[in-house]
């Protein structure tokens, strides 16, 4: 159902915005620590996006 997928869609959007925010903040950081933080944020976003799509497909 579409209504069931809306919360998952919102969660995925929130994760994407957070990852974008973190990536923007990383531009101002120097060194490897900034890139590691950015990559970790991307991995969290990817995991949440995959879970959201899986849940949408299951409904």
Residue pairs with C-beta under 8 A, 6 or more apart in sequence:
1 59
4 59
5 55
5 56
5 59
8 51
8 52
8 55
8 56
9 52
9 56
11 48
11 52
12 48
12 49
12 52
12 53
15 44
15 45
15 48
15 49
16 45
16 49
18 41
18 45
19 41
19 42
19 44
19 45
22 37
22 38
22 41
23 38
23 41
23 42
26 34
26 35
26 37
26 38
27 34
28 34
29 37
